[in-house]
Amino acid sequence: MSSSLSPSRLATYATCPRQYDYGYVQDVNTPDRTELYLNQGTIYHETIEDVCDATGRDDTPAAIYDRAIRVFAEKWDEHSSPDDYESDAHQAYQRAENRAAIASFFDPDGGDGIEHARSSVATECWVECEVDGRKLHGKADNIIRTDDGLHIFDYKRNTDGVLSSGTAEYLDEHLDGEGHEPKRVRNAFQTATYIEGVKNEPFYEDGMKVRFSFYGLLNSTSFNSTPSGYDVSARGWSRETTEIYEEHYDTIWALIRAAHDGITGEMYDPEPIDLITEEACPDCDYREMCADRLSTEVQR
């Protein structure tokens, strides 16, 4: 039986097969990482989820905004720890920045979150699909109903470096071993998984247009000093990858097959080794223990 894999696992393999081996197969412990941005991600994800789940189609923008600000305060108190921050001032600024992102997203005067909440049909929705015998699964942050179908959103801190029409050609380079673009490949894996997975949900109807976008809540921030302290403002926007998926369908599924088959076939030798050593090794938690990297260093 074919294993069902997530975009995250596939992307780790696309980054480096040996990194996948250490992290998922051998389950090697890595040094502790800061929980700061992980916790902040939990805060804004849960805030959006709770607001969408509690919102009706006829709720006023003001009511949705007030709900969002109230829920954000509750989630911040629940998940934010002073130990994650360098000082009380650092924590206060980060709270103000993230609150500004939620306030902008659910702005009663045109914030995208108003329609995201009113039109939401499912949040944190587990989806599964199978294409060419390869099973995939994932959890979609929010799925909204549109005039002609469904629009899936993945909420992020920002969309820096996310796959775009101008960088989609790098997918072919990664497939051919001429480039190393695991982050954009991951975006392609996510797009494929959610678009195909949603088609198996009960609220999907034949003929519906299915779209997918990454939404960066903190794509733009500004800081202004005031006599009483400071003001932080934020603005978010989405980056849709639906057309990229349609235009590069064959390449994306070839990348999925390569990673999926490599994982299920237990093939963990890093190839192309030169590109992986140059691009992936510097940020890898396993670099100091990795025999593949060390042997390359000796050869040099």
SULNORVEN-V815511 format. One record per backbone hydrogen bond with DSSP energy under -1.0 kcal/mol. NH is the residue of the N-H (numbers start at 1). CO is the residue of the C=O. If there is no record, write none. Layout:
NH/CO  NH/CO
This chain:
5/135  10/6  11/7  12/8  13/9  14/10  15/11  16/12  20/16  21/17  22/18  23/19  24/20  25/20  26/21  28/22  39/35  40/36  41/37  42/38  43/39  44/40  45/41  46/42  47/43  48/44  49/45  50/46  51/47  52/48  53/49  54/50  59/56  64/60  65/61  66/62  67/63  68/64  69/65  70/66  71/67  72/68  73/69  74/70  75/71  76/72  77/73  78/74  79/75  80/76  84/81  85/82  91/87  92/88  93/89  94/90  95/91  96/92  97/93  98/94  99/95  100/96  101/97  102/98  103/99  104/100  105/101  106/102  107/104  111/107  113/105  114/111  116/112  117/113  118/114  119/115  121/143  122/143  124/141  125/140  127/138  129/136  131/134  134/131  136/129  137/5  138/127  140/125  142/153  143/122  144/151  145/119  146/149  150/209  151/144  152/211  153/142  154/213  156/215  162/159  167/164  168/164  170/167  171/168  173/169  174/170  175/171  176/172  177/174  178/173  179/173  185/181  186/182  187/183  188/184  189/185  190/186  191/187  192/188  193/189  194/190  195/191  196/192  197/193  198/194  200/197  201/198  204/201  208/205  209/148  211/150  213/152  214/239  215/154  216/237  217/156  218/157  220/235  222/233  224/231  226/229  229/226  231/224  233/222  235/220  237/216  239/214  241/212  245/241  246/242  247/243  248/244  252/248  253/249  254/250  255/251  256/252  257/253  258/254  259/255  260/256  261/257  262/258  263/259  264/260  265/261  266/263  267/262  276/272  277/273  278/274  279/275  280/276  281/276  284/281  287/284  289/286  294/290  295/291  296/292  297/293  298/294  299/295  300/296
